Amino acid sequence: MKNLPFSLLNSNEIYTTSCRVNEACKVSFSGDEFVVTLCSNIDTGNRDLAKGLGKSLNSNFTPLLLLQDQARDNAFIGFRDYASSYSHSSDNVMAIAGLNLTAIIETTGNSIHSMGYAVETAKLNTLIANFGTPAALRDMETIGATKWYNELKTSQDAFETIYKTKIDTESAIDLPLIKESRGRITKFLRALLNYIEISGEMDSKIFGPINDKIDEIIIEITAIARARQTRKGNVVKKVDEPVV
């Protein structure tokens, strides 16, 4: 049987995995008293884990935030580089407009797209407010940058909407209950997997099929967890969120 990397899984993944393994084992070994006892304890842990996770159960904001953050990053970089290009224009009026807008960006920061979510959000809000003055809006019109400004505002608003939903959803999380129930699930699920694996070595005819089924579950959930870790590793920014 393949190894289940408990420490790699977040609480949603632990919940999904333990539910699937539990159901498979209860169907195959309803007459095995030891398996039934272990499954019962895992079921109790799953109920508490679901209660602790609340509305966040099976919610995954990470890919949504990454996608929308990339959209606002692109809008910021596009605006910044567009204004900068006009600051070198041979047309004096356009060059001044480009320089004015570039100066506003430099005051806030040329690399705010690489900062953490919270810091970037605060700085973008400041930048957007500074861009909203009559003088800045005129400069945008002069070089045709209004579209970039609107795209920046729209992408920022969309990011904040998703982030607020994430915070509201996770506010109901009960961390002590999650920690306790995760520990209980891990303890009994590990025992169940060990029992199935050892039994399979002694009687592959009876335990072979369930071993294969569990391997499928482990391979699938491990791939999901590693993909999640890879997404986080590819992002320079660090999101401040509870590890559940």
FIBA-818181 format. One record per residue (C-alpha): residue number from 1; residue in one letter; chain; x, y, z. Coordinates in Angstrom, 3 decimals, decimal comma, always signed. Example, Ala and Ser with C-alpha at 12.3 -4.5 7.8 and 13.67 -1.06 7.14 Angstrom:
<pts>
{pos:1	code:A	unit:A	east:+12,300	north:-4,500	up:+7,800};
{pos:2	code:S	unit:A	east:+13,670	north:-1,060	up:+7,140};
</pts>
This chain:
<pts>
{pos:1	code:M	unit:A	east:+0,000	north:+0,000	up:+0,000};
{pos:2	code:K	unit:A	east:+1,223	north:+3,494	up:-0,852};
{pos:3	code:N	unit:A	east:+2,114	north:+5,887	up:+1,929};
{pos:4	code:L	unit:A	east:-0,463	north:+8,534	up:+2,796};
{pos:5	code:P	unit:A	east:+1,419	north:+11,802	up:+3,540};
{pos:6	code:F	unit:A	east:-0,761	north:+13,065	up:+6,405};
{pos:7	code:S	unit:A	east:+1,390	north:+16,142	up:+7,041};
{pos:8	code:L	unit:A	east:+1,040	north:+17,256	up:+3,413};
{pos:9	code:L	unit:A	east:-2,756	north:+17,256	up:+3,458};
{pos:10	code:N	unit:A	east:-4,826	north:+20,219	up:+4,549};
{pos:11	code:S	unit:A	east:-7,978	north:+19,635	up:+6,581};
{pos:12	code:N	unit:A	east:-10,288	north:+19,492	up:+3,571};
{pos:13	code:E	unit:A	east:-8,043	north:+16,836	up:+2,019};
{pos:14	code:I	unit:A	east:-7,863	north:+14,882	up:+5,276};
{pos:15	code:Y	unit:A	east:-11,656	north:+14,964	up:+5,471};
{pos:16	code:T	unit:A	east:-12,145	north:+13,834	up:+1,856};
{pos:17	code:T	unit:A	east:-9,561	north:+11,068	up:+2,130};
{pos:18	code:S	unit:A	east:-10,780	north:+9,642	up:+5,418};
{pos:19	code:C	unit:A	east:-14,394	north:+9,667	up:+4,208};
{pos:20	code:R	unit:A	east:-13,527	north:+7,809	up:+1,001};
{pos:21	code:V	unit:A	east:-11,284	north:+5,249	up:+2,706};
{pos:22	code:N	unit:A	east:-13,838	north:+4,738	up:+5,448};
{pos:23	code:E	unit:A	east:-16,693	north:+4,076	up:+3,039};
{pos:24	code:A	unit:A	east:-14,604	north:+1,642	up:+1,001};
{pos:25	code:C	unit:A	east:-13,582	north:-0,292	up:+4,115};
{pos:26	code:K	unit:A	east:-17,095	north:-0,411	up:+5,600};
{pos:27	code:V	unit:A	east:-18,476	north:-1,834	up:+2,376};
{pos:28	code:S	unit:A	east:-15,758	north:-4,472	up:+2,080};
{pos:29	code:F	unit:A	east:-15,411	north:-5,456	up:+5,753};
{pos:30	code:S	unit:A	east:-18,736	north:-4,872	up:+7,450};
{pos:31	code:G	unit:A	east:-18,215	north:-8,123	up:+9,373};
{pos:32	code:D	unit:A	east:-14,740	north:-7,280	up:+10,641};
{pos:33	code:E	unit:A	east:-15,247	north:-5,944	up:+14,168};
{pos:34	code:F	unit:A	east:-11,840	north:-4,255	up:+14,323};
{pos:35	code:V	unit:A	east:-12,380	north:-2,429	up:+11,026};
{pos:36	code:V	unit:A	east:-15,886	north:-1,390	up:+12,096};
{pos:37	code:T	unit:A	east:-14,533	north:+0,055	up:+15,350};
{pos:38	code:L	unit:A	east:-11,804	north:+2,001	up:+13,590};
{pos:39	code:C	unit:A	east:-14,252	north:+3,309	up:+10,996};
{pos:40	code:S	unit:A	east:-16,651	north:+4,407	up:+13,715};
{pos:41	code:N	unit:A	east:-13,930	north:+6,447	up:+15,398};
{pos:42	code:I	unit:A	east:-12,934	north:+7,974	up:+12,052};
{pos:43	code:D	unit:A	east:-16,575	north:+8,872	up:+11,374};
{pos:44	code:T	unit:A	east:-16,746	north:+10,700	up:+14,703};
{pos:45	code:G	unit:A	east:-13,562	north:+12,584	up:+13,867};
{pos:46	code:N	unit:A	east:-14,933	north:+13,511	up:+10,445};
{pos:47	code:R	unit:A	east:-18,135	north:+14,897	up:+11,924};
{pos:48	code:D	unit:A	east:-16,141	north:+17,076	up:+14,324};
{pos:49	code:L	unit:A	east:-13,759	north:+18,154	up:+11,583};
{pos:50	code:A	unit:A	east:-16,673	north:+19,190	up:+9,375};
{pos:51	code:K	unit:A	east:-18,124	north:+21,123	up:+12,300};
{pos:52	code:G	unit:A	east:-14,774	north:+22,839	up:+12,943};
{pos:53	code:L	unit:A	east:-14,325	north:+23,801	up:+9,307};
{pos:54	code:G	unit:A	east:-17,864	north:+25,150	up:+9,049};
{pos:55	code:K	unit:A	east:-18,540	north:+26,984	up:+5,794};
{pos:56	code:S	unit:A	east:-14,926	north:+26,549	up:+4,700};
{pos:57	code:L	unit:A	east:-15,371	north:+22,791	up:+4,225};
{pos:58	code:N	unit:A	east:-14,543	north:+21,990	up:+0,603};
{pos:59	code:S	unit:A	east:-13,949	north:+25,678	up:-0,114};
{pos:60	code:N	unit:A	east:-10,698	north:+26,459	up:-1,903};
{pos:61	code:F	unit:A	east:-9,980	north:+30,126	up:-2,438};
{pos:62	code:T	unit:A	east:-6,298	north:+29,664	up:-3,297};
{pos:63	code:P	unit:A	east:-6,680	north:+29,209	up:-7,074};
{pos:64	code:L	unit:A	east:-9,302	north:+31,965	up:-7,257};
{pos:65	code:L	unit:A	east:-7,051	north:+34,405	up:-5,422};
{pos:66	code:L	unit:A	east:-4,036	north:+33,451	up:-7,510};
{pos:67	code:L	unit:A	east:-5,967	north:+33,992	up:-10,721};
{pos:68	code:Q	unit:A	east:-7,414	north:+37,349	up:-9,710};
{pos:69	code:D	unit:A	east:-4,140	north:+38,498	up:-8,203};
{pos:70	code:Q	unit:A	east:-2,432	north:+37,764	up:-11,516};
{pos:71	code:A	unit:A	east:-5,090	north:+39,839	up:-13,266};
{pos:72	code:R	unit:A	east:-4,447	north:+42,887	up:-11,065};
{pos:73	code:D	unit:A	east:-0,684	north:+42,367	up:-11,332};
{pos:74	code:N	unit:A	east:-0,948	north:+42,392	up:-15,123};
{pos:75	code:A	unit:A	east:-3,094	north:+45,530	up:-15,036};
{pos:76	code:F	unit:A	east:-0,617	north:+47,299	up:-12,758};
{pos:77	code:I	unit:A	east:+2,420	north:+46,291	up:-14,810};
{pos:78	code:G	unit:A	east:+0,616	north:+47,226	up:-18,023};
{pos:79	code:F	unit:A	east:-0,292	north:+50,677	up:-16,702};
{pos:80	code:R	unit:A	east:+3,194	north:+51,251	up:-15,271};
{pos:81	code:D	unit:A	east:+5,030	north:+50,288	up:-18,448};
{pos:82	code:Y	unit:A	east:+2,550	north:+52,092	up:-20,696};
{pos:83	code:A	unit:A	east:+2,966	north:+55,375	up:-18,812};
{pos:84	code:S	unit:A	east:+6,726	north:+54,910	up:-18,688};
{pos:85	code:S	unit:A	east:+6,902	north:+54,425	up:-22,450};
{pos:86	code:Y	unit:A	east:+5,141	north:+57,753	up:-23,034};
{pos:87	code:S	unit:A	east:+7,492	north:+59,551	up:-20,662};
{pos:88	code:H	unit:A	east:+10,107	north:+59,145	up:-23,417};
{pos:89	code:S	unit:A	east:+7,848	north:+60,458	up:-26,164};
{pos:90	code:S	unit:A	east:+9,148	north:+63,082	up:-28,592};
{pos:91	code:D	unit:A	east:+5,765	north:+64,795	up:-28,136};
{pos:92	code:N	unit:A	east:+6,357	north:+67,115	up:-25,177};
{pos:93	code:V	unit:A	east:+2,710	north:+67,097	up:-24,008};
{pos:94	code:M	unit:A	east:+2,569	north:+63,291	up:-23,996};
{pos:95	code:A	unit:A	east:+5,995	north:+63,041	up:-22,369};
{pos:96	code:I	unit:A	east:+4,900	north:+65,285	up:-19,499};
{pos:97	code:A	unit:A	east:+1,681	north:+63,288	up:-19,033};
{pos:98	code:G	unit:A	east:+3,687	north:+60,057	up:-18,981};
{pos:99	code:L	unit:A	east:+6,163	north:+61,511	up:-16,495};
{pos:100	code:N	unit:A	east:+3,368	north:+62,736	up:-14,221};
{pos:101	code:L	unit:A	east:+1,713	north:+59,320	up:-14,124};
{pos:102	code:T	unit:A	east:+5,044	north:+57,548	up:-13,691};
{pos:103	code:A	unit:A	east:+5,834	north:+59,795	up:-10,727};
{pos:104	code:I	unit:A	east:+2,549	north:+58,817	up:-9,050};
{pos:105	code:I	unit:A	east:+3,395	north:+55,151	up:-9,520};
{pos:106	code:E	unit:A	east:+6,947	north:+55,597	up:-8,210};
{pos:107	code:T	unit:A	east:+5,613	north:+57,277	up:-5,070};
{pos:108	code:T	unit:A	east:+3,558	north:+54,174	up:-4,276};
{pos:109	code:G	unit:A	east:+6,103	north:+51,657	up:-5,549};
{pos:110	code:N	unit:A	east:+7,158	north:+50,241	up:-8,895};
{pos:111	code:S	unit:A	east:+7,129	north:+46,670	up:-7,589};
{pos:112	code:I	unit:A	east:+3,965	north:+46,508	up:-5,509};
{pos:113	code:H	unit:A	east:+2,778	north:+43,587	up:-7,660};
{pos:114	code:S	unit:A	east:+5,390	north:+41,377	up:-5,950};
{pos:115	code:M	unit:A	east:+4,281	north:+42,184	up:-2,397};
{pos:116	code:G	unit:A	east:+2,023	north:+40,178	up:-0,117};
{pos:117	code:Y	unit:A	east:-1,709	north:+40,256	up:-0,719};
{pos:118	code:A	unit:A	east:-2,540	north:+42,611	up:+2,144};
{pos:119	code:V	unit:A	east:+0,274	north:+45,086	up:+1,421};
{pos:120	code:E	unit:A	east:-0,386	north:+45,066	up:-2,320};
{pos:121	code:T	unit:A	east:-4,095	north:+45,663	up:-1,740};
{pos:122	code:A	unit:A	east:-3,407	north:+48,677	up:+0,487};
{pos:123	code:K	unit:A	east:-0,904	north:+50,175	up:-1,925};
{pos:124	code:L	unit:A	east:-3,115	north:+49,618	up:-4,967};
{pos:125	code:N	unit:A	east:-5,997	north:+51,338	up:-3,208};
{pos:126	code:T	unit:A	east:-3,716	north:+54,295	up:-2,509};
{pos:127	code:L	unit:A	east:-2,483	north:+54,306	up:-6,101};
{pos:128	code:I	unit:A	east:-5,992	north:+54,161	up:-7,538};
{pos:129	code:A	unit:A	east:-7,056	north:+57,057	up:-5,296};
{pos:130	code:N	unit:A	east:-4,055	north:+59,114	up:-6,427};
{pos:131	code:F	unit:A	east:-4,922	north:+58,348	up:-10,035};
{pos:132	code:G	unit:A	east:-8,450	north:+59,643	up:-9,480};
{pos:133	code:T	unit:A	east:-7,511	north:+63,324	up:-9,343};
{pos:134	code:P	unit:A	east:-8,626	north:+65,590	up:-12,226};
{pos:135	code:A	unit:A	east:-4,990	north:+66,217	up:-13,226};
{pos:136	code:A	unit:A	east:-4,104	north:+62,517	up:-13,335};
{pos:137	code:L	unit:A	east:-7,277	north:+61,680	up:-15,268};
{pos:138	code:R	unit:A	east:-6,391	north:+64,362	up:-17,830};
{pos:139	code:D	unit:A	east:-2,905	north:+62,904	up:-18,183};
{pos:140	code:M	unit:A	east:-4,444	north:+59,477	up:-18,785};
{pos:141	code:E	unit:A	east:-6,662	north:+60,874	up:-21,498};
{pos:142	code:T	unit:A	east:-3,668	north:+62,575	up:-23,091};
{pos:143	code:I	unit:A	east:-1,773	north:+59,305	up:-23,585};
{pos:144	code:G	unit:A	east:-4,796	north:+57,011	up:-23,828};
{pos:145	code:A	unit:A	east:-4,181	north:+55,238	up:-20,522};
{pos:146	code:T	unit:A	east:-7,755	north:+55,425	up:-19,217};
{pos:147	code:K	unit:A	east:-8,442	north:+51,848	up:-20,289};
{pos:148	code:W	unit:A	east:-5,492	north:+50,617	up:-18,205};
{pos:149	code:Y	unit:A	east:-6,764	north:+52,614	up:-15,224};
{pos:150	code:N	unit:A	east:-10,236	north:+51,092	up:-15,484};
{pos:151	code:E	unit:A	east:-8,769	north:+47,613	up:-15,824};
{pos:152	code:L	unit:A	east:-6,666	north:+48,178	up:-12,714};
{pos:153	code:K	unit:A	east:-9,701	north:+49,328	up:-10,696};
{pos:154	code:T	unit:A	east:-11,874	north:+46,440	up:-11,921};
{pos:155	code:S	unit:A	east:-9,267	north:+43,766	up:-11,184};
{pos:156	code:Q	unit:A	east:-8,558	north:+45,238	up:-7,751};
{pos:157	code:D	unit:A	east:-12,269	north:+45,291	up:-6,860};
{pos:158	code:A	unit:A	east:-12,661	north:+41,685	up:-8,008};
{pos:159	code:F	unit:A	east:-9,686	north:+40,566	up:-5,894};
{pos:160	code:E	unit:A	east:-11,016	north:+42,318	up:-2,792};
{pos:161	code:T	unit:A	east:-14,436	north:+40,720	up:-3,266};
{pos:162	code:I	unit:A	east:-12,921	north:+37,227	up:-3,365};
{pos:163	code:Y	unit:A	east:-10,614	north:+37,953	up:-0,430};
{pos:164	code:K	unit:A	east:-13,464	north:+39,302	up:+1,698};
{pos:165	code:T	unit:A	east:-15,529	north:+36,196	up:+0,935};
{pos:166	code:K	unit:A	east:-12,561	north:+34,061	up:+1,977};
{pos:167	code:I	unit:A	east:-12,162	north:+35,924	up:+5,276};
{pos:168	code:D	unit:A	east:-15,900	north:+35,798	up:+6,012};
{pos:169	code:T	unit:A	east:-15,976	north:+32,074	up:+5,268};
{pos:170	code:E	unit:A	east:-12,961	north:+31,270	up:+7,412};
{pos:171	code:S	unit:A	east:-14,110	north:+33,407	up:+10,325};
{pos:172	code:A	unit:A	east:-16,297	north:+30,516	up:+11,441};
{pos:173	code:I	unit:A	east:-13,361	north:+28,107	up:+11,640};
{pos:174	code:D	unit:A	east:-12,886	north:+26,464	up:+15,047};
{pos:175	code:L	unit:A	east:-9,123	north:+25,834	up:+15,143};
{pos:176	code:P	unit:A	east:-9,014	north:+23,890	up:+18,450};
{pos:177	code:L	unit:A	east:-11,737	north:+21,520	up:+17,229};
{pos:178	code:I	unit:A	east:-9,982	north:+21,105	up:+13,889};
{pos:179	code:K	unit:A	east:-6,687	north:+20,278	up:+15,583};
{pos:180	code:E	unit:A	east:-8,286	north:+17,761	up:+17,929};
{pos:181	code:S	unit:A	east:-10,353	north:+16,040	up:+15,255};
{pos:182	code:R	unit:A	east:-7,458	north:+15,927	up:+12,779};
{pos:183	code:G	unit:A	east:-5,337	north:+14,207	up:+15,410};
{pos:184	code:R	unit:A	east:-8,066	north:+11,676	up:+16,097};
{pos:185	code:I	unit:A	east:-8,674	north:+10,962	up:+12,413};
{pos:186	code:T	unit:A	east:-4,948	north:+10,580	up:+11,754};
{pos:187	code:K	unit:A	east:-4,556	north:+8,159	up:+14,642};
{pos:188	code:F	unit:A	east:-7,386	north:+5,820	up:+13,646};
{pos:189	code:L	unit:A	east:-6,946	north:+6,167	up:+9,884};
{pos:190	code:R	unit:A	east:-3,271	north:+5,293	up:+10,197};
{pos:191	code:A	unit:A	east:-4,219	north:+2,235	up:+12,242};
{pos:192	code:L	unit:A	east:-6,809	north:+1,237	up:+9,639};
{pos:193	code:L	unit:A	east:-4,363	north:+1,585	up:+6,747};
{pos:194	code:N	unit:A	east:-1,710	north:-0,416	up:+8,621};
{pos:195	code:Y	unit:A	east:-4,215	north:-3,159	up:+9,381};
{pos:196	code:I	unit:A	east:-5,356	north:-3,362	up:+5,749};
{pos:197	code:E	unit:A	east:-1,772	north:-3,361	up:+4,472};
{pos:198	code:I	unit:A	east:-0,566	north:-6,082	up:+6,846};
{pos:199	code:S	unit:A	east:-3,668	north:-8,177	up:+6,230};
{pos:200	code:G	unit:A	east:-3,072	north:-7,831	up:+2,493};
{pos:201	code:E	unit:A	east:+0,420	north:-9,246	up:+2,869};
{pos:202	code:M	unit:A	east:-1,022	north:-12,287	up:+4,609};
{pos:203	code:D	unit:A	east:-4,079	north:-12,747	up:+2,381};
{pos:204	code:S	unit:A	east:-3,857	north:-10,872	up:-0,903};
{pos:205	code:K	unit:A	east:-6,959	north:-12,573	up:-2,278};
{pos:206	code:I	unit:A	east:-9,265	north:-11,026	up:+0,316};
{pos:207	code:F	unit:A	east:-7,441	north:-7,787	up:+1,040};
{pos:208	code:G	unit:A	east:-5,883	north:-7,179	up:-2,379};
{pos:209	code:P	unit:A	east:-8,890	north:-5,378	up:-3,928};
{pos:210	code:I	unit:A	east:-9,291	north:-2,966	up:-0,993};
{pos:211	code:N	unit:A	east:-5,548	north:-2,298	up:-1,036};
{pos:212	code:D	unit:A	east:-5,801	north:-1,363	up:-4,706};
{pos:213	code:K	unit:A	east:-8,807	north:+0,863	up:-4,039};
{pos:214	code:I	unit:A	east:-7,049	north:+2,671	up:-1,207};
{pos:215	code:D	unit:A	east:-3,959	north:+3,114	up:-3,365};
{pos:216	code:E	unit:A	east:-6,122	north:+4,869	up:-5,963};
{pos:217	code:I	unit:A	east:-7,490	north:+7,207	up:-3,294};
{pos:218	code:I	unit:A	east:-4,012	north:+7,959	up:-1,933};
{pos:219	code:I	unit:A	east:-2,539	north:+8,618	up:-5,390};
{pos:220	code:E	unit:A	east:-5,371	north:+10,988	up:-6,283};
{pos:221	code:I	unit:A	east:-5,346	north:+13,009	up:-3,049};
{pos:222	code:T	unit:A	east:-1,534	north:+13,186	up:-2,964};
{pos:223	code:A	unit:A	east:-1,496	north:+14,578	up:-6,494};
{pos:224	code:I	unit:A	east:-4,030	north:+17,239	up:-5,478};
{pos:225	code:A	unit:A	east:-2,033	north:+18,177	up:-2,371};
{pos:226	code:R	unit:A	east:+1,266	north:+18,370	up:-4,260};
{pos:227	code:A	unit:A	east:-0,318	north:+20,493	up:-6,984};
{pos:228	code:R	unit:A	east:-1,577	north:+22,860	up:-4,280};
{pos:229	code:Q	unit:A	east:+1,901	north:+23,048	up:-2,751};
{pos:230	code:T	unit:A	east:+3,422	north:+23,697	up:-6,179};
{pos:231	code:R	unit:A	east:+0,991	north:+26,568	up:-6,813};
{pos:232	code:K	unit:A	east:+2,021	north:+28,160	up:-3,533};
{pos:233	code:G	unit:A	east:+5,699	north:+27,571	up:-4,249};
{pos:234	code:N	unit:A	east:+5,450	north:+29,314	up:-7,590};
{pos:235	code:V	unit:A	east:+4,085	north:+32,473	up:-5,994};
{pos:236	code:V	unit:A	east:+6,583	north:+34,899	up:-4,485};
{pos:237	code:K	unit:A	east:+3,908	north:+36,388	up:-2,262};
{pos:238	code:K	unit:A	east:+2,961	north:+34,768	up:+1,001};
{pos:239	code:V	unit:A	east:-0,699	north:+34,666	up:+1,936};
{pos:240	code:D	unit:A	east:-1,510	north:+35,098	up:+5,607};
{pos:241	code:E	unit:A	east:-4,082	north:+32,413	up:+6,262};
{pos:242	code:P	unit:A	east:-4,634	north:+29,774	up:+8,948};
{pos:243	code:V	unit:A	east:-3,065	north:+26,395	up:+8,285};
{pos:244	code:V	unit:A	east:-6,067	north:+24,095	up:+8,546};
</pts>
